[in-house]
Amino acid sequence: MASRIVKSPVVQTTAKRQFAAQAAVARSERELVKAEPLKVSTLKNGLTVASIENHSPVATLGVVIKAGSRNETYDNAGISHSLRIAAGLATKNNSAFGICRNLQQVGSSMVCTQGREHTLYTVQATRDQTDIAVEYLTDVVSNQAFKPWELERSSPRMKLELASRSPATQAVELLHQAAFRSGLGNSLYAAPNKVGSHGTAQLSQFVSKHFTTNRAALLGIGVSHSALTKFADLLHLDTGAGPAGTASKYSGGELRVETGGGLAYVALAADTAGVVNVADCMAALLLQRVLGMGANVKYGTGQGKLAQAAGAASGNAAASAICQMYSDAGLLGAMVVAEAASAGKVVEAVAAALRSATVTDEEVAAAKKKMLADVYTLLEDPVQQVENMGAQLLVSGDVMPTAQLPELIGGLTTADVQAAAKKLSSAKLSMGAVGNLSTVPFLDSL
């Protein structure tokens, strides 16, 4: 399916064993330790530290850097993908085997995730092993060695990631390239001809340029703020703000890749507000839910205006709204997956639905409930919560407490969402398409 379905089963089982001969034991009230609120501070070197002490048995620590594919140039295109692949390789202090083995011995795991505007290194460990986990986390972030022979051995991993991309992912990447060309248009994946082209010197230069204290934040969930602040001493980054960012200009366009097969994958979207404009951003997210984000049940046909439009066209098809938000820009539109023979009619119907979208009070009220449920479900995962905190810190320097979300979402009106729909109806569309495109219309005919 084109949409991502978040499943959060809540299943609790309780087992009790009682002995008739056992004397009754007086029950005493157990004092529950209350979670500490979000704390954010900035150190003298410019590094931001943010923590939530929820007394979880597993601590989640992360270092987020304001560096991603958006920061690439023509000369080093694809270098962020190489950087992501290189996470966990040998550092100046530890070998790749030593990092893997020592983290494994304490039951810890380390992951590097990346967006167009940030790179996040996270590690999870039990509370009693936090000091060991954070030692290797900070070493991986600030002491990368990029040994040539290890980079060469990492090329097959990069090729595997490129080969494993789904057609829907490729369509979304083409959509960004068509919409922004450079900057936000740079792909999260390196081009096949760039695999193995990024050497030690180029990677080291990219890291030294972008991995600075003012562009980084140390994050923690399940750890006290005082302890996390002490851990910051292990992070050896150059001080400074790094290079100034360049705004991405929305251009609009179309990119098509014909790969054959029986299906067509088409991503359509228009320009929308970035996260710096909170009200317009939230209105666009509510409109996304009114348009429909795919099926909520297994084997469902989807719900929302886009699914209805796709279903009315001939053939089997699925359509869901997509909304990609960045600091200063965003994309709001639809993802369509359809049989090749009927893809043309489905894409035309979905495009018409985007152009003529209207909302009612009932739809907006339902979208608010759906959005709150989506946010709360997302934040149940501490890794996702750390990434959310880091993204907010890099954009605004602060984190919005979760308790303020109902008030923020509830403050939006039907008129706000209708304004977002009106803007979408007259906006210039962009398109990225992959698969059998024999019947898919060109953008200028939509």
Buried (B, 14 or more C-beta within 10 A) or exposed (E): BBBEEBEEEEEEEEEEEEEEEEEEEEEEEEEEEEEEEBBBEBBEBBBBBBBBBBEBEBBBBBBBBBBBBBBBEEEBBBBBBBBBBBBBBBBEEBBBEBBBEBBEEBEBEBEBBBBBBBBBBBBBBBEEBBBBBBBBBBBBBBBBBBBEEBBEEBBEEBBEBBEEBEBBBBBBBBBBBBBBBBBBBBBBBBEEEBBBBBEBEBBEEBBEBBBBBBBBBBBBBBBBBEBBBEBBEBBEBBEEEBEEBEEBBBBBBBBBBEEEEEBBBBBBBBBBBBBEBEBBBBBBBBBBBBBBBBBBEEEEBBBBBBBBBBBEBEBBBBBBBBBBBBBBBBBBBBBBBBBBBBBBBBBBBBBEBBBEBEBEEEBBEBBBEBBBEBBEEBBEBBBBBBBBBBBBBBBEEEBBEBEEBEEEBEEBEBEBBBBBBEBBEEBEBBBBBBBBBEBBBEBEEB
